[in-house]
Amino acid sequence: MKKEILLGFLFMLLSVYAVKAQDCMGFNMKAGSGFDMNSFDGKGKLIATMHYKIVNVATEAGAVVYTIDFESMNNKGKSEIKNTYKLHCKGNILSMDAKSLISTEQMKSLENFQMKFTSADIEYPASLTVGQKLKDASLKGEGSSGPMSITTNILIFNRKVESLEKITVPAGTYDAYKITSDMTMESQMGLKIKLDLQTVSYRVPNILWDLKTESYRKGKLAGTTELIKIY
């Protein structure tokens, strides 16, 4: 599996009954609302615009569940990646299944391998404080097709709230929490490929998604995303 596919992991349903999003952690999103983000390479060149649309808000097992359709368009307006996933909001925790890091297209390419996954959710608590340590997240998958086998592992660790900073993105100016983490991605299908990244994200408690993310490889900026619109 090529490094481009591994980087794709980074960038990267039906209802029981409808509820209002503000019932959990102050989120005001509802079905039909969403947000857009721009993605840039390490030199600041626009490479994609990402659209996230909430298609359903429901309750399942006491949690508010947001079903989100995701589509990434390249800088020429061509659709390249699509995915559908869920965010669960229960009590004071917002969580996303780490399997959501793999797009629909990537899953289709692995169909013949009958992949089996185990994961630890990516979690964000309702209340963030400087110095706070957040839970690790992981995804492990393995499968085979005849004599050929494939394994993939993603680990997000050393997650920590570093500071509270004022940042400005196209969607506005916010007092946001800066969260740092490390990410290791490994894949083996004959040849073993490993990719280590350091990430920085900026969040505010009442917005569903990161305001901004930065990815670094060997200390060099590899990519950035920015929130451009909430609707």
C-alpha positions in Angstrom: 0.0 0.0 0.0 1.4 3.3 -1.0 2.3 6.2 1.3 -0.4 8.3 -0.4 -3.0 5.8 0.8 -1.6 6.0 4.3 -1.8 9.8 4.2 -5.4 9.4 3.0 -6.1 7.7 6.4 -5.3 11.0 8.1 -7.4 13.2 5.8 -8.9 12.3 6.0 -27.1 5.0 9.6 -30.5 4.5 10.2 -32.3 6.8 12.7 -34.4 5.6 15.7 -36.0 9.0 16.2 -34.8 12.6 15.6 -33.6 14.7 18.5 -32.1 18.2 18.8 -28.4 18.4 18.7 -28.2 20.8 21.7 -29.3 17.9 23.9 -25.6 16.9 24.1 -22.5 18.9 24.9 -23.9 22.2 23.5 -23.7 21.2 19.8 -26.3 23.1 17.7 -25.9 21.0 14.5 -29.0 19.3 13.0 -29.8 17.2 10.0 -29.1 19.3 6.9 -26.4 21.4 8.5 -22.7 20.9 8.1 -19.3 22.5 7.6 -16.6 22.9 4.9 -12.8 22.8 5.3 -9.9 23.6 3.0 -6.8 21.4 2.9 -3.4 22.7 2.0 0.0 21.0 1.3 3.1 21.9 3.3 3.8 24.9 1.0 0.3 26.4 1.5 -1.1 25.3 -1.9 -4.8 24.4 -1.9 -5.2 20.6 -2.6 -8.8 19.9 -1.6 -12.0 21.2 -0.2 -13.8 18.9 2.2 -17.6 18.9 2.7 -19.2 17.4 5.8 -23.0 17.2 5.9 -25.0 15.9 8.8 -27.6 13.7 7.2 -29.2 12.4 10.4 -29.3 13.1 14.2 -30.8 10.3 16.3 -30.5 8.6 19.6 -29.1 5.1 20.0 -28.5 3.4 23.4 -28.7 6.7 25.2 -26.2 8.5 22.9 -26.9 11.3 20.4 -25.6 10.0 17.1 -24.6 12.2 14.2 -24.4 10.5 10.8 -22.1 12.5 8.5 -21.6 12.3 4.8 -18.0 13.3 3.8 -16.7 14.2 0.3 -13.3 15.6 -0.6 -13.0 17.5 -3.9 -9.6 18.2 -5.4 -8.5 21.8 -6.4 -10.1 21.2 -9.8 -13.5 20.4 -8.3 -13.3 16.6 -8.9 -14.6 14.3 -6.2 -11.9 12.0 -5.0 -12.9 10.5 -1.6 -16.3 9.8 -0.1 -17.2 8.4 3.3 -20.1 8.1 5.7 -19.5 7.8 9.4 -21.0 8.4 12.8 -20.0 10.6 15.8 -21.4 9.5 19.2 -22.1 12.0 21.9 -22.9 10.5 25.3 -22.7 12.2 28.6 -19.6 14.3 28.4 -17.8 12.4 25.6 -17.8 12.9 21.9 -16.3 9.8 20.1 -15.6 8.7 16.6 -14.9 5.1 15.6 -11.3 4.9 14.3 -12.5 2.8 11.4 -13.9 6.0 10.0 -10.3 7.0 9.1 -10.6 4.5 6.2 -12.7 5.8 3.3 -15.4 4.0 1.4 -13.1 3.7 -1.6 -10.3 2.2 0.5 -12.7 -0.3 2.1 -13.9 -1.4 -1.4 -10.3 -1.9 -2.5 -9.8 -4.3 0.4 -13.0 -6.3 -0.1 -11.2 -9.4 -1.4 -9.1 -9.5 1.8 -12.1 -9.9 4.1 -10.5 -7.4 6.6 -11.2 -7.7 10.3 -10.7 -4.5 12.4 -10.4 -3.7 16.1 -10.3 -0.2 17.3 -10.3 2.2 20.2 -12.4 5.3 19.6 -11.1 8.8 19.1 -12.6 10.7 22.1 -13.0 14.3 23.1 -14.4 15.3 26.5 -16.9 18.1 26.7 -14.6 20.1 29.0 -11.0 20.8 28.0 -8.3 22.2 30.3 -4.7 23.1 29.6 -2.4 20.2 30.6 -5.1 17.6 30.2 -4.1 14.3 28.7 -6.6 12.6 26.3 -7.0 8.9 25.6 -5.1 7.2 22.9 -6.9 5.9 19.8 -6.0 3.0 17.5 -7.1 0.9 14.6 -5.8 -2.5 13.7 -6.8 -4.5 10.6 -5.7 -7.7 9.1 -7.0 -9.9 6.2 -5.9 -12.3 3.5 -6.8 -13.2 0.0 -5.3 -16.7 -0.9 -1.6 -16.6 -0.1 -1.5 -12.8 0.2 -2.1 -11.1 3.5 -2.4 -7.5 4.6 -2.1 -5.8 7.9 -2.6 -2.1 8.8 -2.1 -0.3 12.1 -2.9 3.2 13.1 -2.0 4.6 16.5 -2.8 8.1 17.8 -1.0 8.7 21.1 0.5 11.4 23.4 -2.6 13.4 23.0 -2.4 16.5 25.2 -4.1 19.9 25.6 -1.1 22.3 25.3 -2.6 25.8 25.5 -5.6 28.1 25.0 -4.9 30.4 22.0 -6.8 32.9 19.9 -6.8 31.7 16.3 -8.4 33.1 13.1 -9.7 30.9 10.3 -12.0 31.7 7.4 -15.0 30.7 9.6 -14.1 33.3 12.3 -11.9 34.1 15.3 -12.0 31.8 18.3 -10.4 31.1 21.7 -9.4 27.5 20.9 -7.6 24.7 22.7 -4.4 23.5 21.1 -4.2 19.7 21.1 -1.0 17.9 20.1 -0.6 14.2 19.3 1.6 11.7 17.6 0.4 9.3 14.9 2.0 6.2 13.6 0.6 4.4 10.5 2.0 1.0 9.4 0.9 -1.2 6.5 2.3 -4.4 5.2 1.3 -6.3 2.1 4.7 -7.8 1.2 6.6 -4.6 1.7 6.2 -2.9 5.0 5.6 0.9 5.0 5.6 3.0 8.1 4.7 6.7 8.5 5.2 8.8 11.6 3.4 12.2 11.9 3.0 14.8 14.6 -0.4 16.6 14.6 -1.7 19.9 16.1 -5.4 20.6 16.2 -7.4 23.5 17.5 -10.9 22.9 19.0 -13.6 24.8 20.9 -16.1 22.8 23.0 -19.3 23.8 21.2 -18.2 23.1 17.6 -18.3 19.6 16.3 -15.1 19.6 14.3 -11.5 20.9 14.5 -11.1 24.6 13.6 -7.7 23.9 12.2 -5.2 21.0 12.0 -1.5 20.9 11.1 0.5 17.8 10.3 4.2 17.5 10.6 6.7 14.9 9.3 10.2 14.9 10.7 9.6 18.4 12.0 8.5 19.7 8.6 5.0 20.9 7.9 3.2 18.4 5.7 -0.3 19.8 5.5 -2.9 22.0 7.0 -6.7 22.1 7.1 -8.9 25.1 8.0 -12.6 25.5 8.8 -14.1 27.8 6.1 -17.9 27.6 6.8 -20.5 26.3 9.2 -24.0 26.1 7.9 
